[in-house]
Amino acid sequence: MSMYSSQSPRDQKTIRRIIKVNHAGEYGAIRIYRAQLYVARKCYPDIVPFLEETLGHEIEHCKLFSNAMASRKARPCRIMSLWGNGGYLLGFVTALMGEQGIWICTSAVEAAVHCHLDDQMAFLEGRDTELSKVIRSIQVEELHHLDHANANISNHGFWSRTLNRVIGLATDILIWLSTWGDSTAMKSELNKSNNTVG
């Protein structure tokens, strides 16, 4: 059973925001991969299997977070349309840049998400073990996406680094907006804890 109900109101609010942003992020990822698949099927058939597998993972992740909402009184993010429309536009534009655009996009998004998932799991430890386990299982697949994308990036020049930074920054901003700044507060609290322990 979830430990959510025994938490302080502040912790409950943070847990709800974690679920909301993760659900929205998975929805955005679904839109990214659907747009990339649309282009890849016409132009880069060799990467279609990876995109189809990854899309399947993201759909399943989105369902897991959706299922976790009711017992924690969470609702979908208010800026879901921004995640969805922004995700589709990002996927479509990066796919038009070629296979490298797809790999760079995947790498940037997954790297940003990975850092936030680490922070979330540290916050959830002792607060919501059930949700922490869900996130940990999802992170395994997300790391596979990240590693696969990084292994296929052949261009590490200026445009590649710039695109990676822009996408990563946009992802961080959406996460911050979706959690009303809780993502920054969590990171700050964890840094203080780690510095105290160190």
Contacts in CASP RR format, 6 or more apart in sequence:
PFRMAT RR
TARGET T0000
AUTHOR 0000-0000-0000
METHOD contacts of the structure
MODEL  1
MSMYSSQSPRDQKTIRRIIKVNHAGEYGAIRIYRAQLYVARKCYPDIVPF
LEETLGHEIEHCKLFSNAMASRKARPCRIMSLWGNGGYLLGFVTALMGEQ
GIWICTSAVEAAVHCHLDDQMAFLEGRDTELSKVIRSIQVEELHHLDHAN
ANISNHGFWSRTLNRVIGLATDILIWLSTWGDSTAMKSELNKSNNTVG
1 130 0 8 1.000
2 71 0 8 1.000
2 72 0 8 1.000
2 128 0 8 1.000
2 129 0 8 1.000
2 130 0 8 1.000
2 131 0 8 1.000
3 126 0 8 1.000
3 127 0 8 1.000
3 128 0 8 1.000
3 129 0 8 1.000
3 130 0 8 1.000
4 12 0 8 1.000
4 15 0 8 1.000
4 71 0 8 1.000
4 72 0 8 1.000
4 127 0 8 1.000
4 128 0 8 1.000
4 131 0 8 1.000
7 15 0 8 1.000
7 127 0 8 1.000
7 128 0 8 1.000
11 127 0 8 1.000
12 72 0 8 1.000
12 73 0 8 1.000
13 182 0 8 1.000
14 123 0 8 1.000
14 182 0 8 1.000
14 185 0 8 1.000
14 186 0 8 1.000
15 72 0 8 1.000
15 74 0 8 1.000
15 124 0 8 1.000
15 127 0 8 1.000
15 128 0 8 1.000
15 131 0 8 1.000
16 72 0 8 1.000
16 73 0 8 1.000
16 74 0 8 1.000
17 74 0 8 1.000
17 178 0 8 1.000
17 179 0 8 1.000
17 180 0 8 1.000
17 182 0 8 1.000
18 120 0 8 1.000
18 123 0 8 1.000
18 124 0 8 1.000
18 131 0 8 1.000
18 179 0 8 1.000
18 182 0 8 1.000
19 65 0 8 1.000
19 68 0 8 1.000
19 69 0 8 1.000
19 72 0 8 1.000
19 74 0 8 1.000
19 131 0 8 1.000
20 69 0 8 1.000
20 74 0 8 1.000
20 75 0 8 1.000
20 76 0 8 1.000
20 77 0 8 1.000
20 178 0 8 1.000
20 179 0 8 1.000
21 77 0 8 1.000
21 116 0 8 1.000
21 175 0 8 1.000
21 178 0 8 1.000
21 179 0 8 1.000
21 183 0 8 1.000
22 61 0 8 1.000
22 65 0 8 1.000
22 120 0 8 1.000
22 135 0 8 1.000
23 62 0 8 1.000
23 65 0 8 1.000
23 66 0 8 1.000
23 69 0 8 1.000
23 74 0 8 1.000
23 76 0 8 1.000
23 77 0 8 1.000
24 76 0 8 1.000
24 77 0 8 1.000
24 79 0 8 1.000
24 80 0 8 1.000
24 83 0 8 1.000
24 174 0 8 1.000
24 178 0 8 1.000
25 83 0 8 1.000
25 113 0 8 1.000
25 174 0 8 1.000
25 175 0 8 1.000
25 178 0 8 1.000
26 58 0 8 1.000
26 59 0 8 1.000
26 61 0 8 1.000
26 62 0 8 1.000
26 65 0 8 1.000
27 62 0 8 1.000
27 80 0 8 1.000
27 83 0 8 1.000
27 84 0 8 1.000
28 83 0 8 1.000
28 84 0 8 1.000
28 86 0 8 1.000
28 87 0 8 1.000
28 88 0 8 1.000
29 58 0 8 1.000
29 61 0 8 1.000
29 87 0 8 1.000
29 109 0 8 1.000
30 55 0 8 1.000
30 58 0 8 1.000
30 59 0 8 1.000
30 62 0 8 1.000
31 83 0 8 1.000
31 84 0 8 1.000
31 85 0 8 1.000
31 86 0 8 1.000
31 87 0 8 1.000
31 88 0 8 1.000
31 91 0 8 1.000
32 87 0 8 1.000
32 88 0 8 1.000
32 90 0 8 1.000
32 91 0 8 1.000
32 105 0 8 1.000
32 109 0 8 1.000
33 51 0 8 1.000
33 54 0 8 1.000
33 55 0 8 1.000
33 58 0 8 1.000
33 91 0 8 1.000
34 55 0 8 1.000
34 88 0 8 1.000
35 87 0 8 1.000
35 88 0 8 1.000
35 89 0 8 1.000
35 90 0 8 1.000
35 91 0 8 1.000
35 92 0 8 1.000
35 95 0 8 1.000
36 51 0 8 1.000
36 91 0 8 1.000
36 92 0 8 1.000
36 94 0 8 1.000
36 95 0 8 1.000
36 102 0 8 1.000
36 105 0 8 1.000
37 48 0 8 1.000
37 51 0 8 1.000
37 52 0 8 1.000
37 55 0 8 1.000
38 92 0 8 1.000
38 95 0 8 1.000
39 92 0 8 1.000
39 95 0 8 1.000
39 96 0 8 1.000
40 47 0 8 1.000
40 48 0 8 1.000
40 51 0 8 1.000
40 95 0 8 1.000
40 102 0 8 1.000
41 48 0 8 1.000
43 95 0 8 1.000
43 98 0 8 1.000
44 95 0 8 1.000
44 98 0 8 1.000
44 99 0 8 1.000
44 102 0 8 1.000
47 99 0 8 1.000
47 102 0 8 1.000
50 148 0 8 1.000
51 102 0 8 1.000
54 106 0 8 1.000
54 145 0 8 1.000
57 141 0 8 1.000
57 142 0 8 1.000
57 145 0 8 1.000
61 138 0 8 1.000
61 141 0 8 1.000
64 134 0 8 1.000
64 138 0 8 1.000
65 134 0 8 1.000
68 74 0 8 1.000
68 130 0 8 1.000
68 131 0 8 1.000
68 134 0 8 1.000
69 75 0 8 1.000
69 76 0 8 1.000
72 128 0 8 1.000
72 131 0 8 1.000
77 83 0 8 1.000
77 178 0 8 1.000
79 174 0 8 1.000
79 177 0 8 1.000
79 178 0 8 1.000
82 174 0 8 1.000
82 177 0 8 1.000
83 174 0 8 1.000
83 178 0 8 1.000
90 105 0 8 1.000
90 167 0 8 1.000
90 170 0 8 1.000
91 102 0 8 1.000
91 105 0 8 1.000
94 101 0 8 1.000
94 102 0 8 1.000
94 104 0 8 1.000
94 105 0 8 1.000
94 163 0 8 1.000
94 167 0 8 1.000
95 101 0 8 1.000
95 102 0 8 1.000
97 163 0 8 1.000
99 152 0 8 1.000
100 153 0 8 1.000
100 154 0 8 1.000
100 155 0 8 1.000
100 160 0 8 1.000
101 163 0 8 1.000
103 149 0 8 1.000
103 150 0 8 1.000
103 152 0 8 1.000
103 153 0 8 1.000
104 149 0 8 1.000
104 153 0 8 1.000
104 160 0 8 1.000
104 163 0 8 1.000
104 164 0 8 1.000
104 167 0 8 1.000
105 163 0 8 1.000
105 167 0 8 1.000
106 145 0 8 1.000
106 146 0 8 1.000
106 148 0 8 1.000
106 149 0 8 1.000
107 146 0 8 1.000
107 149 0 8 1.000
107 150 0 8 1.000
107 153 0 8 1.000
107 164 0 8 1.000
108 163 0 8 1.000
108 164 0 8 1.000
108 165 0 8 1.000
108 166 0 8 1.000
108 167 0 8 1.000
108 168 0 8 1.000
108 171 0 8 1.000
109 167 0 8 1.000
109 168 0 8 1.000
109 171 0 8 1.000
110 142 0 8 1.000
110 143 0 8 1.000
110 145 0 8 1.000
110 146 0 8 1.000
110 149 0 8 1.000
111 146 0 8 1.000
111 168 0 8 1.000
112 167 0 8 1.000
112 168 0 8 1.000
112 171 0 8 1.000
112 172 0 8 1.000
112 175 0 8 1.000
113 142 0 8 1.000
113 171 0 8 1.000
114 139 0 8 1.000
114 142 0 8 1.000
114 143 0 8 1.000
114 146 0 8 1.000
116 175 0 8 1.000
116 183 0 8 1.000
117 135 0 8 1.000
117 138 0 8 1.000
117 139 0 8 1.000
117 142 0 8 1.000
118 139 0 8 1.000
119 183 0 8 1.000
119 186 0 8 1.000
119 187 0 8 1.000
119 190 0 8 1.000
120 132 0 8 1.000
120 135 0 8 1.000
120 186 0 8 1.000
121 132 0 8 1.000
121 135 0 8 1.000
121 136 0 8 1.000
121 139 0 8 1.000
122 186 0 8 1.000
122 190 0 8 1.000
123 186 0 8 1.000
123 189 0 8 1.000
123 190 0 8 1.000
124 131 0 8 1.000
124 132 0 8 1.000
124 135 0 8 1.000
125 132 0 8 1.000
126 132 0 8 1.000
153 160 0 8 1.000
172 183 0 8 1.000
175 183 0 8 1.000
176 183 0 8 1.000
176 184 0 8 1.000
END
